[in-house]
Amino acid sequence: MTTSRPSGRQFPADFLWGSATASYQIEGAATEGGRGPSIWDTFSAKPGAVLNGDTGAVAADHYHRVPEDVALMQGLGLQAYRLSIAWPRVQPTGSGEFNQEGIDFYVDLVDRLVEAGIAPVVTLYHWDLPQALEDAGGWTNRETAYRFADYARRMAEALGDKVTVWTTLNEPWCSAYLGYASGVHAPGRTDQAASLAAVHHLNLAHGLAARAVRDVLGDSAQVSITLNLHVTRAASDAPEDVAAKQQVDTVANEVFLQPLLEGRYPEQVFAQTAAVSDWSFVQDGDLELIRQPIDLLGVNYYSTGRVQRLQGEPVVGDGSPGVDGHKSSEVSPWVGCDDVEWLPQPGPHTAMGWNIEPAGLTELLVSLHERYPSLPLAVTENGAAFADEVSADGRVHDLPRVEYLHDHIDAVGAAMDAGADVRGYFVWSLMDNFEWAYGYDRRFGIVRVDYDTCERTLKDSALWYRDLIATRTIAPAGTAVTLS
Ligand code: GCO
């Protein structure tokens, strides 16, 4: 196979190559080892919440396959592995007693990674909130931020300096707006005001947890947060379209970047969301707590968006048609954007319906670097779902995924050429897993998981990535990959 994709870009020797997963998406063993229920257990059990009624009860069965999975990573030559800790596994109700068996699971996993020469990059919160905390208001309750800091402290004590990077939160945008406004993610609430309180309490949780980790481990601890910053373009230069884009940027990006890195909320957000909330949940001193020094900003990137000032009747809900009969929400996650219209992006698209636009990643990394020149960046997620097929030879020749990775890694290189300080890249995902509201229907892995047997098979993308790590050089996407 050959394609027209260029090759030959070489990455620096200290650039970290990794892959990422998340606890609820791969672990399974939802009721084992003393784990308490999370909001995703509750949500996925609700009829209609997740495509095909899928749940994370078994997932990729990673809980029972740690040695095999670490060996697989080692075989690929991964230098880093981004995992997340299931809070309800180590503290079943999110407050009070910790569960030693759960803590031991992560100590063992991290020890095995270190032993294998793979740097553990640990996310403390990838969306599986203990259900007991949600019953007390979840992220709308300020108290949850303090509970999160206690849990972070306990994990810093347990894992110590074996962890290369501590990431407080993964994509608080999703936790807040998809969880509490559109309700397409757990806990499935549909209350825009609640989503803004969640935004603030997640920011506060980050600050408190960053402080707790440093309290335990000192300043040598590398602390980060991962955001899914939205690359959105205005449909035209007309002032009303540019303003529409700014509205989106404000609630998608600025409500995180500014408090976390600049110690303030964007003025615009208060006016833009005034009909929904008075932001009285922000207390004196919160912004100082939120703005903790961070050592790295994690960037998750998949696609881009395009908006204009609404020209017709307001769209009801999130404006999306719903996928495969999977209902889209009646409440928009885009708080304060009722007069903004989303336009379809030209293809090609992945199986998620997301457009493929590697240049957006270059643009994002370069703009972050220009804005925060001394802040190191890492691409903590990037990857694609495609309708994989197992060929007669038993392999998965996932050329579209190889091309996607090729072009996006090349885009990272282009950002570095332009001066962006990018330290690493993590493919989403190491293996096929529970893709939230889409269940097992969307496969993002570079390793295939047979959901009947949980058997793992390296896809061609995994072999291509293995060769990239070994040579630090991007080979053409169509290069024949061989099993060795
Ligand atoms: C996210 C999450 C991942 C997803 C991935 C693909 O970005 O939504 O961090 O858990 O599975 O992004 O949607």
Residues whose N, C-alpha, C, O or C-beta is under 5 A from the ligand:
A	BS01	GCO	A22 N300
